[in-house]
Amino acid sequence: MTAACAVILSLATGLWWSNAADDPAAISAELIAAATSAGPSGAAHAGAPFATASPPPPQQPARQDIMASDEATLGAQQRYQYTLTHLRDVLSEAQAAPGNLQAFFSELAQYCDSAARCQALLAEVLAGYPDAAFAEMVARIQERMPAYEAAMQSTVMSMSEPPAQRFNTLQALREQMLGREEAELMYGQEAAWARYRLGYGELMASAGQMPPDARQQALDALRQQHFGDYAEALREVEGARGAYEHALALQLTGVTSEAERQRITQSLRRQYFTDEQIQAMNQRDQQLAAQAEQLAAYQAAVAALDAEFGALQGTLPATQWQSEYQARLSALRQAHFSSGANAL
């Protein structure tokens, strides 16, 4: 299960209300309570007529309590209608950009705290949805999800299996339990991204035998092959940084000359980033290089210290040897890292 989920893109959403009294999961229950507040006789309790000067009997609610109750009921109804409208909008967006319906179900789960309530809420959402055929498919997916999740829990995949084999097992299970069209609607973008990453791994393995121009052409062809109808969404997932890093790793494969590596790096940065971004990246490179040089010098000094005190071991009392070694080591840290020595 854990390995299967390695290809899954997680999506997190927050609650629309933070007050416990306004918990979205409690809205339906609140409406039911409001609709069934009649007494044993079937008649709703009412306060004294507004023209009556005497106070209401103790067992009856005061006028302000009735008004507050009415306002609470109206507020709950408004929030519930807002929830339905919001979820229909999210569903419409998912239909317009298919292949990631799991994002809609993640949003739906924020408004219900049990399978039964989620099913009831989805039924309300779909009842007013303009595309009946699409609504039927969404309902069908929700109906099949428990069996799919149970099958996922019982599926064991070893990390020793090749990534492509684990992905194919997962994809076959989705199509078997949900249906091919339904699985594509739910996880199409995720599957396309996984295939792209698998293809990129194969491309990296053979990059050393390819000329630089052919490498970039192969990368572009790989995106076109696997992104397909999800190109806009997946290019956003990859982003400029991801596209740059994919191209950079590909172009640097087998390049040993530091000057050539720098030339390739700067050339690619000009393709993907602004001048300000490039300047910041170059400054960061300089900082990392200085830190690496500093660390290498410290490690060389420690190696020399170890060699020196290794020769002294046995010629000094153990406590004296340990004390002098620790003092020299602390001095080395102070000399090489100053205030950063304690971080090592």
Beta strands, then each sheet from edge to edge (+ up, - down):
end
